Amino acid sequence: VLGQQFPAKLIRVVNPAAPGGNSDVFFRLLQPKMTEFLGQQLVFDYRAGGGGTIGGEIIAKSAPDGYTVGLVAASFVINPSLIRKMPYDTVKDFTALGLIVDVPSGLVLHPSLPVKNVKELIALAKSRPGQLFASSSGRATVGHMSLELFNAMGGTKVVHVPYKGAGPAIIDLVAGHVQLQFSSLPLVSGHVQQGRIKLIAQTGDKRAGFAKDIPTMIEAGMPGYVVSSGFSFIGPAGIPRAIGERLNQALVTSLRDPANRKFLLEQGAEPVGSSLDEHETYIKSEVAKWIKVVKQAGIEPQ
């Protein structure tokens, strides 16, 4: 009965990022169908800052009644490995409401680098330790973590060069100031198509729909290498199961809408729409994975 009566008023969706990012695009796309399913408006509330922890804390400390939820990026599962004093426990203080999309990353190189695949890149990096540079959109981003995982698994010492945002990091790669980058595929596909940079591998566990001819890192010879940039639908811990299921059904219904699905795939985002239990398992395994990667890379939490 509880799930059927819910919701009786509008639902606040906290976004721990600034307007204009991927989470904005996904929410605006999914919101109409979710609203239609629930019969109540979902309203975005931007709470940027602290690498996503300010918005995260607001969600964690909200009443577990389903009326305050959140839409979070991959930093949600990366932060525990890099922030010494977290204002909440990422695993215990939230209800998983469904993985929304997975935005695949790719390993892109400047064309001047004389390698054609991942094995050749590892060999080159080992022969020139500390002489290859990889840009990223900043410390603790998926791009940075992808590089650290690559160095840890490949036994290489590619140097991380953090930038303030994805735009400048890509510009310097295209210009040849750095040699490589792990980048969100939707952001670099244009440059790849025009031959300004070359894509040699993608980081998902399977090939993305719009890059079927490019091998995964696993296929390219790095078993176990998977980096997903998942966007999660979450709420505070303790949301009743019936309400959680209803919010999850709204999300899944919107993701299955053919027009929404087509748009996401064209943007290079893979619609997921996992169940509550699958999503909970995903959060636990991702948090554990990044803690391990950061320890192996010798990065000091701040």
C-alpha positions as CSV (number, residue, x, y, z in Angstrom):
1,V,0.0,0.0,0.0
2,L,2.9,2.3,0.9
3,G,4.4,2.1,-2.6
4,Q,1.0,2.7,-4.3
5,Q,0.3,5.9,-2.3
6,F,3.7,7.3,-3.0
7,P,4.3,10.0,-4.1
8,A,1.8,12.5,-2.7
9,K,4.0,15.6,-3.4
10,L,6.9,16.7,-5.6
11,I,10.2,15.0,-5.3
12,R,13.5,16.9,-4.9
13,V,16.4,15.5,-6.9
14,V,19.7,16.7,-5.5
15,N,22.5,17.1,-8.1
16,P,25.9,17.5,-6.4
17,A,27.4,19.1,-9.6
18,A,27.1,22.4,-11.3
19,P,24.5,22.9,-14.1
20,G,25.5,22.0,-17.7
21,G,27.2,18.6,-17.1
22,N,26.3,15.1,-18.1
23,S,23.9,14.7,-15.1
24,D,21.9,17.7,-16.2
25,V,21.5,16.2,-19.7
26,F,20.4,12.8,-18.3
27,F,17.9,14.3,-15.8
28,R,16.3,16.6,-18.4
29,L,15.9,13.7,-20.7
30,L,14.5,11.2,-18.2
31,Q,12.4,13.7,-16.1
32,P,9.2,13.9,-18.2
33,K,8.7,10.1,-18.4
34,M,9.5,9.7,-14.7
35,T,7.1,12.5,-13.8
36,E,4.4,10.8,-16.0
37,F,5.0,7.4,-14.3
38,L,4.9,8.8,-10.7
39,G,2.2,11.5,-11.2
40,Q,4.4,14.1,-9.4
41,Q,7.0,16.5,-10.5
42,L,10.7,15.8,-10.0
43,V,12.7,19.0,-9.4
44,F,16.5,19.4,-9.7
45,D,18.3,21.1,-6.8
46,Y,22.0,21.9,-7.6
47,R,24.4,21.6,-4.6
48,A,27.9,21.6,-6.2
49,G,31.2,21.6,-4.3
50,G,33.5,19.4,-2.3
51,G,33.9,17.0,-5.2
52,G,30.3,16.0,-4.9
53,T,30.3,15.5,-1.1
54,I,28.3,18.6,-0.3
55,G,25.3,17.4,-2.3
56,G,26.0,13.8,-1.1
57,E,25.8,14.9,2.6
58,I,22.4,16.6,1.9
59,I,21.0,13.4,0.4
60,A,22.4,11.2,3.2
61,K,20.9,13.4,6.0
62,S,17.5,13.7,4.4
63,A,14.4,12.0,5.7
64,P,14.2,8.5,4.1
65,D,10.7,9.0,2.7
66,G,11.6,9.1,-1.0
67,Y,10.9,12.8,-1.3
68,T,14.6,13.7,-1.4
69,V,16.8,11.7,-3.8
70,G,19.9,12.3,-5.8
71,L,21.5,11.8,-9.2
72,V,25.3,11.4,-8.8
73,A,28.3,10.8,-11.1
74,A,31.2,8.4,-10.8
75,S,32.9,10.6,-8.2
76,F,30.3,9.2,-5.7
77,V,32.1,5.8,-5.7
78,I,35.7,7.2,-6.2
79,N,35.6,9.8,-3.3
80,P,36.0,7.4,-0.4
81,S,39.4,6.4,-1.7
82,L,40.7,9.9,-2.0
83,I,39.0,12.0,0.7
84,R,40.4,11.3,4.2
85,K,37.4,12.7,6.1
86,M,34.2,11.8,4.3
87,P,31.0,13.4,5.7
88,Y,29.1,10.1,5.2
89,D,29.7,6.4,4.5
90,T,29.1,5.8,0.8
91,V,28.0,2.2,1.3
92,K,25.9,2.5,4.5
93,D,24.3,5.9,4.3
94,F,22.4,5.6,1.0
95,T,19.7,3.6,-0.6
96,A,20.6,2.4,-4.2
97,L,17.7,3.2,-6.5
98,G,19.3,2.1,-9.8
99,L,22.3,2.7,-12.1
100,I,21.1,5.1,-14.8
101,V,23.7,5.0,-17.5
102,D,27.3,4.0,-18.1
103,V,29.3,6.5,-20.0
104,P,32.2,4.6,-21.6
105,S,35.8,6.0,-21.6
106,G,38.4,5.4,-24.2
107,L,42.2,5.4,-24.4
108,V,43.1,8.1,-26.9
109,L,46.6,9.0,-28.2
110,H,48.2,11.9,-30.1
111,P,48.9,10.6,-33.6
112,S,52.6,11.3,-33.2
113,L,52.9,8.5,-30.7
114,P,54.3,5.5,-32.6
115,V,52.0,2.8,-31.3
116,K,49.0,1.1,-32.7
117,N,47.6,-0.8,-29.7
118,V,47.7,-1.2,-25.9
119,K,50.6,-3.7,-25.8
120,E,52.8,-1.4,-27.9
121,L,51.9,1.5,-25.6
122,I,52.9,-0.4,-22.5
123,A,56.2,-1.4,-24.1
124,L,56.9,2.2,-25.1
125,A,55.9,3.6,-21.7
126,K,58.2,1.0,-20.0
127,S,61.1,2.0,-22.3
128,R,60.5,5.7,-21.4
129,P,59.5,5.8,-17.7
130,G,58.3,9.3,-16.6
131,Q,58.5,10.6,-20.2
132,L,54.9,10.1,-21.4
133,F,52.3,12.4,-20.1
134,A,48.5,11.9,-19.8
135,S,46.1,14.8,-19.3
136,S,42.8,14.5,-17.3
137,S,40.0,16.9,-16.3
138,G,41.4,16.9,-12.8
139,R,42.5,15.0,-9.7
140,A,40.1,12.2,-8.6
141,T,38.2,12.2,-11.9
142,V,37.5,9.0,-13.8
143,G,40.2,9.9,-16.3
144,H,42.8,10.2,-13.5
145,M,41.7,6.9,-11.9
146,S,41.8,5.1,-15.3
147,L,45.4,6.2,-15.7
148,E,46.4,5.1,-12.2
149,L,44.8,1.7,-12.9
150,F,46.6,1.4,-16.2
151,N,50.0,2.3,-14.5
152,A,49.3,-0.2,-11.7
153,M,48.3,-3.1,-14.0
154,G,50.7,-2.3,-16.8
155,G,53.8,-1.6,-14.6
156,T,54.2,1.7,-16.3
157,K,55.0,5.2,-15.1
158,V,52.9,7.5,-17.3
159,V,52.8,11.0,-15.6
160,H,49.4,12.4,-14.7
161,V,48.8,16.1,-15.7
162,P,45.5,17.4,-14.2
163,Y,43.7,20.2,-15.9
164,K,40.7,22.3,-14.8
165,G,38.1,20.5,-16.8
166,A,37.8,18.2,-19.8
167,G,37.9,20.9,-22.4
168,P,41.5,22.2,-21.8
169,A,42.7,18.6,-21.2
170,I,41.5,17.6,-24.7
171,I,42.8,20.7,-26.4
172,D,46.3,20.1,-25.1
173,L,46.1,16.4,-26.2
174,V,45.0,17.4,-29.7
175,A,47.9,20.0,-29.8
176,G,50.4,17.3,-28.8
177,H,51.4,18.9,-25.5
178,V,50.5,15.6,-23.8
179,Q,50.6,12.2,-25.4
180,L,47.5,10.4,-24.2
181,Q,44.3,10.5,-22.2
182,F,41.6,8.3,-20.8
183,S,38.6,10.3,-21.9
184,S,34.8,10.2,-21.9
185,L,34.1,8.8,-25.4
186,P,31.2,11.3,-26.2
187,L,33.7,14.2,-25.6
188,V,36.3,13.0,-28.0
189,S,34.5,11.1,-30.7
190,G,34.5,14.1,-33.1
191,H,38.3,14.5,-32.8
192,V,38.8,10.8,-33.3
193,Q,36.6,10.8,-36.5
194,Q,38.6,13.7,-37.9
195,G,41.9,12.0,-37.2
196,R,43.2,14.5,-34.7
197,I,43.7,11.8,-32.1
198,K,43.5,8.0,-32.3
199,L,41.3,5.8,-30.2
200,I,43.0,2.4,-29.4
201,A,40.9,0.9,-26.7
202,Q,37.7,1.5,-24.6
203,T,37.4,0.9,-20.9
204,G,34.0,-0.8,-20.5
205,D,33.4,-4.5,-19.9
206,K,32.0,-4.7,-23.4
207,R,32.3,-2.6,-26.6
208,A,30.1,0.5,-26.7
209,G,27.3,0.5,-29.2
210,F,28.8,3.3,-31.3
211,A,32.4,2.1,-31.2
212,K,32.0,-1.6,-32.1
213,D,35.3,-1.8,-34.0
214,I,37.5,-0.7,-31.0
215,P,38.6,-3.4,-28.6
216,T,38.0,-3.2,-24.8
217,M,41.1,-2.9,-22.5
218,I,40.5,-6.6,-21.6
219,E,40.5,-7.6,-25.3
220,A,43.6,-5.5,-25.8
221,G,45.5,-7.6,-23.3
222,M,44.8,-6.2,-19.8
223,P,42.6,-8.8,-18.1
224,G,40.4,-7.4,-15.4
225,Y,40.7,-3.7,-16.6
226,V,37.2,-2.2,-16.4
227,V,36.4,1.4,-15.7
228,S,32.8,2.4,-15.8
229,S,31.6,6.0,-15.3
230,G,28.3,5.2,-13.9
231,F,25.6,7.7,-13.0
232,S,23.6,6.6,-10.0
233,F,20.1,7.3,-8.7
234,I,20.3,7.2,-4.9
235,G,18.4,8.2,-1.8
236,P,19.2,8.3,2.0
237,A,19.5,5.0,3.8
238,G,16.3,3.5,5.1
239,I,13.9,4.3,2.3
240,P,11.1,1.6,2.5
241,R,11.5,-1.1,-0.1
242,A,8.1,-0.4,-1.7
243,I,9.0,3.3,-2.2
244,G,12.5,2.4,-3.5
245,E,10.9,-0.1,-6.0
246,R,8.5,2.6,-7.2
247,L,11.3,5.1,-7.8
248,N,13.3,2.4,-9.6
249,Q,10.3,1.5,-11.8
250,A,10.0,5.2,-12.8
251,L,13.7,5.3,-13.8
252,V,13.6,2.0,-15.7
253,T,10.4,3.0,-17.5
254,S,12.0,6.2,-18.7
255,L,15.2,4.5,-19.7
256,R,13.2,2.0,-21.8
257,D,11.4,4.7,-23.7
258,P,12.6,4.2,-27.3
259,A,13.2,8.0,-27.9
260,N,15.2,8.3,-24.7
261,R,17.2,5.2,-25.4
262,K,18.1,6.4,-28.9
263,F,19.2,9.8,-27.6
264,L,21.4,8.3,-24.9
265,L,23.1,5.8,-27.3
266,E,23.7,8.6,-29.8
267,Q,25.5,10.5,-27.0
268,G,27.6,7.5,-26.3
269,A,25.9,6.7,-23.0
270,E,24.7,3.1,-22.4
271,P,21.3,3.0,-20.7
272,V,21.4,0.5,-17.7
273,G,18.4,0.8,-15.4
274,S,19.5,-1.9,-12.9
275,S,17.5,-3.3,-10.1
276,L,17.9,-2.0,-6.5
277,D,20.0,-5.1,-5.5
278,E,22.2,-5.0,-8.6
279,H,22.9,-1.3,-8.0
280,E,23.7,-1.9,-4.3
281,T,26.2,-4.6,-5.3
282,Y,27.7,-2.2,-7.9
283,I,28.3,0.6,-5.4
284,K,30.0,-1.8,-2.9
285,S,32.3,-3.3,-5.6
286,E,33.2,0.1,-7.1
287,V,34.1,1.7,-3.7
288,A,36.3,-1.3,-2.8
289,K,38.0,-1.3,-6.3
290,W,39.0,2.4,-6.1
291,I,40.3,2.1,-2.6
292,K,42.6,-0.7,-3.8
293,V,43.7,1.2,-6.9
294,V,44.6,4.3,-5.0
295,K,46.6,2.3,-2.4
296,Q,48.5,0.5,-5.3
297,A,49.2,3.9,-7.0
298,G,50.5,5.3,-3.7
299,I,48.2,8.3,-3.9
300,E,47.7,10.0,-0.5
301,P,44.1,10.8,0.4
302,Q,43.6,14.5,1.2
